[in-house]
Amino acid sequence: MKNLIRLSEYSRSDVENIFHIADELQRGKYKELTT
């Protein structure tokens, strides 16, 4: 989670999108894209 230190380099919307994608990945919704 060291990358969180660099979040200031992104706009708020980008950060929210990154976390949304990460949440979706954890739910396996993008499993077909990562295999």
CHARMM internal coordinates of N, CA and C (Angstrom, degrees):
IC EDIT
DIST 1 N 1 CA 1.4771
DIST 1 CA 1 C 1.5268
ANGL 1 N 1 CA 1 C 110.77
DIST 1 C 2 N 1.3154
ANGL 1 CA 1 C 2 N 116.44
DIHE 1 N 1 CA 1 C 2 N 14.24
DIST 2 N 2 CA 1.4650
ANGL 1 C 2 N 2 CA 119.61
DIHE 1 CA 1 C 2 N 2 CA 179.40
DIST 2 CA 2 C 1.5194
ANGL 2 N 2 CA 2 C 111.24
DIHE 1 C 2 N 2 CA 2 C -62.02
DIST 2 C 3 N 1.3333
ANGL 2 CA 2 C 3 N 116.18
DIHE 2 N 2 CA 2 C 3 N -25.13
DIST 3 N 3 CA 1.4637
ANGL 2 C 3 N 3 CA 120.33
DIHE 2 CA 2 C 3 N 3 CA -177.67
DIST 3 CA 3 C 1.5192
ANGL 3 N 3 CA 3 C 111.87
DIHE 2 C 3 N 3 CA 3 C -63.01
DIST 3 C 4 N 1.3423
ANGL 3 CA 3 C 4 N 117.29
DIHE 3 N 3 CA 3 C 4 N -21.12
DIST 4 N 4 CA 1.4588
ANGL 3 C 4 N 4 CA 120.05
DIHE 3 CA 3 C 4 N 4 CA -178.41
DIST 4 CA 4 C 1.5243
ANGL 4 N 4 CA 4 C 111.24
DIHE 3 C 4 N 4 CA 4 C -61.51
DIST 4 C 5 N 1.3297
ANGL 4 CA 4 C 5 N 115.94
DIHE 4 N 4 CA 4 C 5 N -25.83
DIST 5 N 5 CA 1.4592
ANGL 4 C 5 N 5 CA 120.27
DIHE 4 CA 4 C 5 N 5 CA 179.85
DIST 5 CA 5 C 1.5247
ANGL 5 N 5 CA 5 C 110.66
DIHE 4 C 5 N 5 CA 5 C -62.87
DIST 5 C 6 N 1.3355
ANGL 5 CA 5 C 6 N 116.00
DIHE 5 N 5 CA 5 C 6 N -27.23
DIST 6 N 6 CA 1.4593
ANGL 5 C 6 N 6 CA 120.47
DIHE 5 CA 5 C 6 N 6 CA -174.41
DIST 6 CA 6 C 1.5288
ANGL 6 N 6 CA 6 C 112.44
DIHE 5 C 6 N 6 CA 6 C -94.48
DIST 6 C 7 N 1.3305
ANGL 6 CA 6 C 7 N 116.74
DIHE 6 N 6 CA 6 C 7 N 7.05
DIST 7 N 7 CA 1.4567
ANGL 6 C 7 N 7 CA 118.88
DIHE 6 CA 6 C 7 N 7 CA -176.57
DIST 7 CA 7 C 1.5227
ANGL 7 N 7 CA 7 C 112.33
DIHE 6 C 7 N 7 CA 7 C -62.59
DIST 7 C 8 N 1.3334
ANGL 7 CA 7 C 8 N 116.76
DIHE 7 N 7 CA 7 C 8 N -24.33
DIST 8 N 8 CA 1.4580
ANGL 7 C 8 N 8 CA 119.60
DIHE 7 CA 7 C 8 N 8 CA -179.02
DIST 8 CA 8 C 1.5243
ANGL 8 N 8 CA 8 C 111.82
DIHE 7 C 8 N 8 CA 8 C -63.26
DIST 8 C 9 N 1.3372
ANGL 8 CA 8 C 9 N 116.21
DIHE 8 N 8 CA 8 C 9 N -15.47
DIST 9 N 9 CA 1.4619
ANGL 8 C 9 N 9 CA 120.07
DIHE 8 CA 8 C 9 N 9 CA -179.84
DIST 9 CA 9 C 1.5263
ANGL 9 N 9 CA 9 C 111.59
DIHE 8 C 9 N 9 CA 9 C -79.03
DIST 9 C 10 N 1.3255
ANGL 9 CA 9 C 10 N 115.88
DIHE 9 N 9 CA 9 C 10 N -12.34
DIST 10 N 10 CA 1.4623
ANGL 9 C 10 N 10 CA 120.13
DIHE 9 CA 9 C 10 N 10 CA -177.10
DIST 10 CA 10 C 1.5243
ANGL 10 N 10 CA 10 C 110.03
DIHE 9 C 10 N 10 CA 10 C -108.42
DIST 10 C 11 N 1.3205
ANGL 10 CA 10 C 11 N 115.43
DIHE 10 N 10 CA 10 C 11 N 157.22
DIST 11 N 11 CA 1.4555
ANGL 10 C 11 N 11 CA 118.93
DIHE 10 CA 10 C 11 N 11 CA 173.59
DIST 11 CA 11 C 1.5192
ANGL 11 N 11 CA 11 C 108.48
DIHE 10 C 11 N 11 CA 11 C -75.42
DIST 11 C 12 N 1.3249
ANGL 11 CA 11 C 12 N 116.66
DIHE 11 N 11 CA 11 C 12 N 161.75
DIST 12 N 12 CA 1.4640
ANGL 11 C 12 N 12 CA 120.44
DIHE 11 CA 11 C 12 N 12 CA -178.25
DIST 12 CA 12 C 1.5282
ANGL 12 N 12 CA 12 C 110.98
DIHE 11 C 12 N 12 CA 12 C -58.39
DIST 12 C 13 N 1.3150
ANGL 12 CA 12 C 13 N 118.14
DIHE 12 N 12 CA 12 C 13 N -42.03
DIST 13 N 13 CA 1.4658
ANGL 12 C 13 N 13 CA 120.77
DIHE 12 CA 12 C 13 N 13 CA -177.85
DIST 13 CA 13 C 1.5232
ANGL 13 N 13 CA 13 C 110.46
DIHE 12 C 13 N 13 CA 13 C -64.38
DIST 13 C 14 N 1.3347
ANGL 13 CA 13 C 14 N 117.24
DIHE 13 N 13 CA 13 C 14 N -38.17
DIST 14 N 14 CA 1.4610
ANGL 13 C 14 N 14 CA 120.06
DIHE 13 CA 13 C 14 N 14 CA 178.62
DIST 14 CA 14 C 1.5267
ANGL 14 N 14 CA 14 C 110.58
DIHE 13 C 14 N 14 CA 14 C -64.21
DIST 14 C 15 N 1.3453
ANGL 14 CA 14 C 15 N 115.52
DIHE 14 N 14 CA 14 C 15 N -41.92
DIST 15 N 15 CA 1.4617
ANGL 14 C 15 N 15 CA 120.03
DIHE 14 CA 14 C 15 N 15 CA -179.96
DIST 15 CA 15 C 1.5199
ANGL 15 N 15 CA 15 C 110.26
DIHE 14 C 15 N 15 CA 15 C -63.22
DIST 15 C 16 N 1.3310
ANGL 15 CA 15 C 16 N 115.89
DIHE 15 N 15 CA 15 C 16 N -43.90
DIST 16 N 16 CA 1.4678
ANGL 15 C 16 N 16 CA 119.08
DIHE 15 CA 15 C 16 N 16 CA 179.96
DIST 16 CA 16 C 1.5178
ANGL 16 N 16 CA 16 C 110.34
DIHE 15 C 16 N 16 CA 16 C -63.18
DIST 16 C 17 N 1.3386
ANGL 16 CA 16 C 17 N 117.40
DIHE 16 N 16 CA 16 C 17 N -38.54
DIST 17 N 17 CA 1.4581
ANGL 16 C 17 N 17 CA 121.32
DIHE 16 CA 16 C 17 N 17 CA 179.33
DIST 17 CA 17 C 1.5288
ANGL 17 N 17 CA 17 C 110.74
DIHE 16 C 17 N 17 CA 17 C -65.72
DIST 17 C 18 N 1.3273
ANGL 17 CA 17 C 18 N 115.86
DIHE 17 N 17 CA 17 C 18 N -41.03
DIST 18 N 18 CA 1.4646
ANGL 17 C 18 N 18 CA 120.08
DIHE 17 CA 17 C 18 N 18 CA 179.41
DIST 18 CA 18 C 1.5246
ANGL 18 N 18 CA 18 C 110.16
DIHE 17 C 18 N 18 CA 18 C -60.80
DIST 18 C 19 N 1.3340
ANGL 18 CA 18 C 19 N 116.38
DIHE 18 N 18 CA 18 C 19 N -45.23
DIST 19 N 19 CA 1.4554
ANGL 18 C 19 N 19 CA 119.11
DIHE 18 CA 18 C 19 N 19 CA -178.51
DIST 19 CA 19 C 1.5218
ANGL 19 N 19 CA 19 C 111.27
DIHE 18 C 19 N 19 CA 19 C -70.71
DIST 19 C 20 N 1.3226
ANGL 19 CA 19 C 20 N 116.56
DIHE 19 N 19 CA 19 C 20 N -32.75
DIST 20 N 20 CA 1.4667
ANGL 19 C 20 N 20 CA 119.52
DIHE 19 CA 19 C 20 N 20 CA 177.09
DIST 20 CA 20 C 1.5284
ANGL 20 N 20 CA 20 C 109.74
DIHE 19 C 20 N 20 CA 20 C -64.15
DIST 20 C 21 N 1.3315
ANGL 20 CA 20 C 21 N 116.82
DIHE 20 N 20 CA 20 C 21 N -44.70
DIST 21 N 21 CA 1.4589
ANGL 20 C 21 N 21 CA 121.16
DIHE 20 CA 20 C 21 N 21 CA 178.61
DIST 21 CA 21 C 1.5288
ANGL 21 N 21 CA 21 C 109.92
DIHE 20 C 21 N 21 CA 21 C -62.79
DIST 21 C 22 N 1.3226
ANGL 21 CA 21 C 22 N 116.84
DIHE 21 N 21 CA 21 C 22 N -42.84
DIST 22 N 22 CA 1.4624
ANGL 21 C 22 N 22 CA 120.26
DIHE 21 CA 21 C 22 N 22 CA 179.35
DIST 22 CA 22 C 1.5255
ANGL 22 N 22 CA 22 C 110.57
DIHE 21 C 22 N 22 CA 22 C -61.45
DIST 22 C 23 N 1.3291
ANGL 22 CA 22 C 23 N 116.25
DIHE 22 N 22 CA 22 C 23 N -40.57
DIST 23 N 23 CA 1.4666
ANGL 22 C 23 N 23 CA 120.09
DIHE 22 CA 22 C 23 N 23 CA 178.92
DIST 23 CA 23 C 1.5193
ANGL 23 N 23 CA 23 C 110.59
DIHE 22 C 23 N 23 CA 23 C -64.97
DIST 23 C 24 N 1.3213
ANGL 23 CA 23 C 24 N 116.48
DIHE 23 N 23 CA 23 C 24 N -42.80
DIST 24 N 24 CA 1.4682
ANGL 23 C 24 N 24 CA 120.35
DIHE 23 CA 23 C 24 N 24 CA 178.38
DIST 24 CA 24 C 1.5294
ANGL 24 N 24 CA 24 C 110.42
DIHE 23 C 24 N 24 CA 24 C -63.97
DIST 24 C 25 N 1.3401
ANGL 24 CA 24 C 25 N 116.40
DIHE 24 N 24 CA 24 C 25 N -38.63
DIST 25 N 25 CA 1.4613
ANGL 24 C 25 N 25 CA 119.74
DIHE 24 CA 24 C 25 N 25 CA 178.81
DIST 25 CA 25 C 1.5232
ANGL 25 N 25 CA 25 C 110.47
DIHE 24 C 25 N 25 CA 25 C -62.55
DIST 25 C 26 N 1.3356
ANGL 25 CA 25 C 26 N 116.26
DIHE 25 N 25 CA 25 C 26 N -40.53
DIST 26 N 26 CA 1.4619
ANGL 25 C 26 N 26 CA 119.68
DIHE 25 CA 25 C 26 N 26 CA 179.56
DIST 26 CA 26 C 1.5203
ANGL 26 N 26 CA 26 C 110.88
DIHE 25 C 26 N 26 CA 26 C -64.43
DIST 26 C 27 N 1.3151
ANGL 26 CA 26 C 27 N 116.51
DIHE 26 N 26 CA 26 C 27 N -30.07
DIST 27 N 27 CA 1.4619
ANGL 26 C 27 N 27 CA 120.24
DIHE 26 CA 26 C 27 N 27 CA 179.08
DIST 27 CA 27 C 1.5258
ANGL 27 N 27 CA 27 C 111.26
DIHE 26 C 27 N 27 CA 27 C -81.21
DIST 27 C 28 N 1.3374
ANGL 27 CA 27 C 28 N 116.57
DIHE 27 N 27 CA 27 C 28 N -8.20
DIST 28 N 28 CA 1.4589
ANGL 27 C 28 N 28 CA 120.77
DIHE 27 CA 27 C 28 N 28 CA 176.03
DIST 28 CA 28 C 1.5156
ANGL 28 N 28 CA 28 C 113.75
DIHE 27 C 28 N 28 CA 28 C 84.13
DIST 28 C 29 N 1.3355
ANGL 28 CA 28 C 29 N 118.14
DIHE 28 N 28 CA 28 C 29 N 11.89
DIST 29 N 29 CA 1.4599
ANGL 28 C 29 N 29 CA 120.18
DIHE 28 CA 28 C 29 N 29 CA -176.98
DIST 29 CA 29 C 1.5220
ANGL 29 N 29 CA 29 C 112.23
DIHE 28 C 29 N 29 CA 29 C -71.47
DIST 29 C 30 N 1.3388
ANGL 29 CA 29 C 30 N 116.30
DIHE 29 N 29 CA 29 C 30 N -21.10
DIST 30 N 30 CA 1.4606
ANGL 29 C 30 N 30 CA 119.08
DIHE 29 CA 29 C 30 N 30 CA 179.28
DIST 30 CA 30 C 1.5257
ANGL 30 N 30 CA 30 C 110.90
DIHE 29 C 30 N 30 CA 30 C -108.25
DIST 30 C 31 N 1.3359
ANGL 30 CA 30 C 31 N 115.56
DIHE 30 N 30 CA 30 C 31 N 20.03
DIST 31 N 31 CA 1.4571
ANGL 30 C 31 N 31 CA 119.61
DIHE 30 CA 30 C 31 N 31 CA -176.26
DIST 31 CA 31 C 1.5209
ANGL 31 N 31 CA 31 C 111.00
DIHE 30 C 31 N 31 CA 31 C -56.74
DIST 31 C 32 N 1.3191
ANGL 31 CA 31 C 32 N 116.73
DIHE 31 N 31 CA 31 C 32 N -37.17
DIST 32 N 32 CA 1.4610
ANGL 31 C 32 N 32 CA 119.91
DIHE 31 CA 31 C 32 N 32 CA -177.90
DIST 32 CA 32 C 1.5294
ANGL 32 N 32 CA 32 C 111.14
DIHE 31 C 32 N 32 CA 32 C -68.89
DIST 32 C 33 N 1.3079
ANGL 32 CA 32 C 33 N 117.64
DIHE 32 N 32 CA 32 C 33 N -20.11
DIST 33 N 33 CA 1.4661
ANGL 32 C 33 N 33 CA 120.05
DIHE 32 CA 32 C 33 N 33 CA -179.60
DIST 33 CA 33 C 1.5247
ANGL 33 N 33 CA 33 C 111.80
DIHE 32 C 33 N 33 CA 33 C -86.73
DIST 33 C 34 N 1.3318
ANGL 33 CA 33 C 34 N 116.43
DIHE 33 N 33 CA 33 C 34 N -19.26
DIST 34 N 34 CA 1.4667
ANGL 33 C 34 N 34 CA 119.61
DIHE 33 CA 33 C 34 N 34 CA -174.81
DIST 34 CA 34 C 1.5107
ANGL 34 N 34 CA 34 C 112.05
DIHE 33 C 34 N 34 CA 34 C -102.52
DIST 34 C 35 N 1.3442
ANGL 34 CA 34 C 35 N 117.99
DIHE 34 N 34 CA 34 C 35 N -1.96
DIST 35 N 35 CA 1.4618
ANGL 34 C 35 N 35 CA 120.28
DIHE 34 CA 34 C 35 N 35 CA -178.77
DIST 35 CA 35 C 1.5207
ANGL 35 N 35 CA 35 C 110.59
DIHE 34 C 35 N 35 CA 35 C -100.71
END
COOR INIT
IC SEED 1 N 1 CA 1 C
IC BUILD
